[in-house]
Amino acid sequence: MAEPTPAPATVAEAILRRRGDEHEGLRFEGRSWTWDQVVGEMAARAAVLAGLRRPGPFHVAVLMENTAEYVFCMGGCALAGATVVGVNSTRRGAELARDISHTDC
């Protein structure tokens, strides 16, 4: 009997295990993506984030609706090794700027 596959150690590892999986992975507003396509979208965001990385903490501010793009962005952050910082959509002006600055985004 084969040994069970160990649980992934990171979110990125869990995502990467879905590469090549042609089962439906995400459905949003009448559109669907296979797991392989979801991983591809996440990897594309990770590549952009990696290109934007600067020295110091790798924090990425996220201020968006709960959409497919949100899922791709969150996965992209995991694949790029970034920490997601949720930005409060009710904040404006100086408060919003302070929140972003305070979290080294």
Backbone as CSV, one residue per row, in Angstrom:
resi,resn,N_x,N_y,N_z,CA_x,CA_y,CA_z,C_x,C_y,C_z
1,MET,0.832,-1.172,0.000,0.000,0.000,0.000,0.886,1.248,0.000
2,ALA,0.543,2.200,-0.845,1.337,3.422,-0.971,1.156,4.304,0.258
3,GLU,2.235,4.977,0.597,2.183,5.926,1.707,1.326,7.127,1.309
4,PRO,0.528,7.662,2.233,-0.257,8.856,1.894,0.667,10.044,1.663
5,THR,0.234,10.926,0.786,0.998,12.138,0.518,0.932,13.037,1.750
6,PRO,2.081,13.512,2.228,2.047,14.387,3.404,1.326,15.693,3.091
7,ALA,0.736,16.271,4.110,0.046,17.556,3.948,1.048,18.610,3.498
8,PRO,0.597,19.543,2.671,1.517,20.610,2.246,1.964,21.448,3.439
9,ALA,3.199,21.879,3.406,3.758,22.677,4.504,3.385,24.149,4.379
10,THR,3.081,24.596,3.164,2.752,26.010,2.938,1.565,26.117,1.992
11,VAL,0.966,27.283,1.961,-0.109,27.537,1.006,0.434,27.423,-0.418
12,ALA,1.623,27.933,-0.652,2.227,27.853,-1.988,2.372,26.398,-2.428
13,GLU,2.790,25.535,-1.524,2.931,24.124,-1.862,1.570,23.510,-2.200
14,ALA,0.545,23.866,-1.461,-0.808,23.364,-1.745,-1.275,23.819,-3.124
15,ILE,-0.998,25.072,-3.455,-1.375,25.600,-4.770,-0.642,24.842,-5.870
16,LEU,0.659,24.690,-5.727,1.464,24.052,-6.771,1.090,22.587,-6.997
17,ARG,0.547,21.942,-6.003,0.096,20.557,-6.174,-1.071,20.450,-7.163
18,ARG,-1.732,21.558,-7.435,-2.871,21.560,-8.359,-2.466,21.762,-9.813
19,ARG,-1.175,22.022,-10.067,-0.723,22.139,-11.461,-1.085,20.882,-12.220
20,GLY,-1.604,21.065,-13.422,-1.955,19.939,-14.263,-3.329,19.341,-13.982
21,ASP,-3.997,19.795,-12.941,-5.319,19.271,-12.577,-6.372,19.952,-13.449
22,GLU,-7.040,19.178,-14.264,-8.033,19.733,-15.194,-9.447,19.756,-14.628
23,HIS,-9.613,19.439,-13.348,-10.917,19.571,-12.709,-11.225,21.049,-12.486
24,GLU,-12.496,21.363,-12.406,-12.882,22.753,-12.142,-12.334,23.187,-10.787
25,GLY,-11.660,24.326,-10.781,-11.050,24.838,-9.558,-11.699,26.102,-9.044
26,LEU,-12.309,26.868,-9.949,-12.920,28.137,-9.547,-14.068,28.443,-10.497
27,ARG,-15.153,28.900,-9.925,-16.298,29.343,-10.721,-16.732,30.693,-10.159
28,PHE,-16.871,31.663,-11.045,-17.278,33.001,-10.621,-18.072,33.668,-11.735
29,GLU,-19.254,34.133,-11.409,-20.118,34.878,-12.325,-20.188,34.270,-13.723
30,GLY,-20.525,32.998,-13.788,-20.732,32.351,-15.072,-19.479,31.894,-15.785
31,ARG,-18.327,32.103,-15.189,-17.067,31.666,-15.798,-16.424,30.637,-14.887
32,SER,-15.686,29.714,-15.467,-14.978,28.753,-14.638,-13.553,28.557,-15.161
33,TRP,-12.687,28.142,-14.255,-11.280,27.868,-14.546,-10.951,26.494,-13.985
34,THR,-10.123,25.742,-14.683,-9.615,24.493,-14.124,-8.599,24.845,-13.044
35,TRP,-8.262,23.855,-12.222,-7.226,24.107,-11.232,-5.916,24.506,-11.907
36,ASP,-5.603,23.875,-13.029,-4.376,24.218,-13.739,-4.407,25.679,-14.198
37,GLN,-5.543,26.141,-14.670,-5.661,27.538,-15.090,-5.580,28.484,-13.899
38,VAL,-6.186,28.092,-12.782,-6.111,28.916,-11.569,-4.652,29.075,-11.148
39,VAL,-3.920,27.972,-11.126,-2.502,28.031,-10.750,-1.737,28.912,-11.732
40,GLY,-2.043,28.811,-13.013,-1.391,29.656,-14.009,-1.657,31.131,-13.783
41,GLU,-2.896,31.470,-13.456,-3.235,32.875,-13.172,-2.497,33.363,-11.930
42,MET,-2.448,32.521,-10.914,-1.726,32.884,-9.687,-0.238,33.063,-9.957
43,ALA,0.327,32.179,-10.755,1.753,32.266,-11.084,2.066,33.541,-11.860
44,ALA,1.137,33.960,-12.725,1.334,35.211,-13.472,1.379,36.400,-12.514
45,ARG,0.491,36.420,-11.515,0.515,37.507,-10.526,1.778,37.435,-9.688
46,ALA,2.221,36.223,-9.349,3.444,36.062,-8.562,4.646,36.629,-9.302
47,ALA,4.694,36.421,-10.607,5.816,36.939,-11.402,5.833,38.462,-11.378
48,VAL,4.665,39.077,-11.485,4.590,40.549,-11.422,5.044,41.026,-10.047
49,LEU,4.544,40.383,-9.010,4.918,40.781,-7.648,6.413,40.621,-7.414
50,ALA,6.985,39.531,-7.886,8.429,39.300,-7.714,9.227,40.417,-8.376
51,GLY,8.740,40.908,-9.505,9.420,42.003,-10.193,9.305,43.334,-9.469
52,LEU,8.315,43.464,-8.606,8.094,44.705,-7.861,8.738,44.675,-6.477
53,ARG,9.243,43.526,-6.083,9.791,43.378,-4.730,10.957,44.318,-4.512
54,ARG,11.014,44.860,-3.324,12.128,45.728,-2.931,12.688,45.206,-1.619
55,PRO,13.850,45.674,-1.185,14.427,45.185,0.069,13.476,45.422,1.241
56,GLY,13.551,44.557,2.226,12.711,44.681,3.418,11.546,43.719,3.374
57,PRO,10.599,43.914,4.278,9.449,43.013,4.332,8.693,42.999,3.010
58,PHE,8.238,41.831,2.619,7.506,41.683,1.359,6.013,41.654,1.680
59,HIS,5.466,42.839,1.907,4.054,42.999,2.226,3.338,43.567,1.014
60,VAL,2.193,42.992,0.681,1.409,43.457,-0.460,0.039,43.881,0.040
61,ALA,-0.291,45.147,-0.150,-1.612,45.657,0.239,-2.641,45.207,-0.792
62,VAL,-3.760,44.687,-0.301,-4.827,44.225,-1.182,-6.111,44.949,-0.803
63,LEU,-6.650,45.656,-1.774,-7.910,46.376,-1.602,-8.750,46.084,-2.835
64,MET,-9.577,45.046,-2.749,-10.395,44.674,-3.897,-11.619,43.901,-3.443
65,GLU,-12.572,43.821,-4.333,-13.794,43.064,-4.091,-13.485,41.570,-4.088
66,ASN,-14.418,40.789,-3.568,-14.286,39.338,-3.550,-14.656,38.801,-4.931
67,THR,-13.657,38.722,-5.810,-13.832,38.304,-7.201,-12.805,37.226,-7.541
68,ALA,-12.849,36.745,-8.745,-11.832,35.787,-9.191,-10.444,36.430,-9.120
69,GLU,-10.346,37.683,-9.469,-9.045,38.368,-9.415,-8.492,38.381,-7.998
70,TYR,-9.367,38.505,-7.022,-8.940,38.459,-5.621,-8.287,37.111,-5.313
71,VAL,-8.899,36.026,-5.762,-8.352,34.683,-5.560,-6.985,34.573,-6.240
72,PHE,-6.886,35.049,-7.482,-5.614,34.983,-8.204,-4.536,35.802,-7.495
73,CYS,-4.907,36.951,-6.990,-3.958,37.821,-6.289,-3.482,37.179,-4.988
74,MET,-4.410,36.634,-4.226,-4.034,35.993,-2.961,-3.087,34.817,-3.220
75,GLY,-3.401,33.998,-4.210,-2.524,32.883,-4.554,-1.187,33.361,-5.083
76,GLY,-1.211,34.438,-5.864,0.029,35.012,-6.374,0.931,35.477,-5.249
77,CYS,0.340,36.074,-4.233,1.122,36.491,-3.071,1.763,35.275,-2.398
78,ALA,0.995,34.216,-2.235,1.539,33.007,-1.612,2.696,32.447,-2.431
79,LEU,2.530,32.381,-3.738,3.592,31.844,-4.595,4.826,32.731,-4.613
80,ALA,4.626,34.034,-4.461,5.761,34.970,-4.469,6.421,35.093,-3.102
81,GLY,5.807,34.504,-2.084,6.364,34.604,-0.736,6.018,35.897,-0.042
82,ALA,4.968,36.551,-0.492,4.557,37.835,0.086,3.519,37.629,1.187
83,THR,3.480,38.567,2.110,2.451,38.613,3.137,1.364,39.557,2.666
84,VAL,0.128,39.082,2.669,-1.006,39.907,2.249,-1.416,40.799,3.407
85,VAL,-1.609,42.073,3.092,-2.122,43.030,4.062,-3.457,43.520,3.519
86,GLY,-4.540,43.117,4.177,-5.860,43.574,3.762,-6.027,45.040,4.117
87,VAL,-6.413,45.839,3.135,-6.600,47.271,3.350,-8.087,47.529,3.550
88,ASN,-8.407,48.299,4.562,-9.781,48.614,4.909,-10.385,49.561,3.877
89,SER,-11.410,49.086,3.184,-12.008,49.879,2.104,-12.797,51.083,2.600
90,THR,-13.013,51.194,3.905,-13.734,52.362,4.431,-12.796,53.522,4.731
91,ARG,-11.493,53.286,4.681,-10.518,54.346,4.984,-10.259,55.181,3.737
92,ARG,-9.952,56.437,3.951,-9.670,57.360,2.862,-8.505,58.277,3.248
93,GLY,-7.923,58.910,2.270,-6.937,59.965,2.477,-5.802,59.592,3.401
94,ALA,-5.566,60.465,4.391,-4.437,60.301,5.305,-4.517,59.009,6.103
95,GLU,-5.721,58.606,6.506,-5.863,57.353,7.259,-5.418,56.158,6.418
96,LEU,-5.853,56.132,5.168,-5.481,55.045,4.266,-3.969,55.052,4.022
97,ALA,-3.405,56.214,3.779,-1.960,56.330,3.552,-1.186,55.860,4.785
98,ARG,-1.655,56.202,5.979,-0.998,55.770,7.204,-1.061,54.259,7.353
99,ASP,-2.210,53.668,7.077,-2.339,52.211,7.176,-1.331,51.511,6.267
100,ILE,-1.234,51.977,5.052,-0.346,51.355,4.066,1.123,51.573,4.470
101,SER,1.448,52.774,4.888,2.816,53.078,5.296,3.201,52.286,6.546
102,HIS,2.297,52.185,7.489,2.550,51.493,8.759,2.846,50.014,8.561
103,THR,2.282,49.418,7.522,2.466,47.984,7.288,3.554,47.685,6.257
104,ASP,4.342,48.693,5.882,5.461,48.499,4.938,5.046,47.853,3.643
105,CYS,3.940,48.313,3.078,3.478,47.754,1.800,4.197,48.407,0.644
